[in-house]
Amino acid sequence: QVQLVESGGGLVQPGGSLRLSCAASGTSGSIASIYTTAWHRQTPGKQRELVAAITSGGSTNYADSVKGRFTIPRDNANNTVYLQMNSLKPDDSAVYYCKAQLRSFDDYWGQGTQVTVSS
């Protein structure tokens, strides 16, 4: 099993930046079997949507709405994936969730962290 803990959410003004963190823990075997780590977000009444993802090989994928503004760097030594969010807009307000997909196709989710973009 893999446990994911997100942090870094909060209130920020439009145009500002935030960095979210997703720290993974578990057995060394389960950590090594993570194939993709992704950030998703969800607002009330809407489906959860993919924001950004990174594979174990370093390939990245971004939603069109965040391209050029968000990046998904990672720190392999600390089993942590980040979501660097710049030029934030009110539409980026949501609960952000981290998800790890293992090579077995098992998915693990974090508890979510709230991001609010408002003046």
Helices and strands as residue ranges (DSSP letters): E 2-7, E 10-12, E 18-26, H 28-32, E 34-42, E 49-55, E 60-62, G 64-66, E 70-71, E 74-75, G 76-78, E 80-85, G 90-92, E 94-102, E 107-109, E 113-117
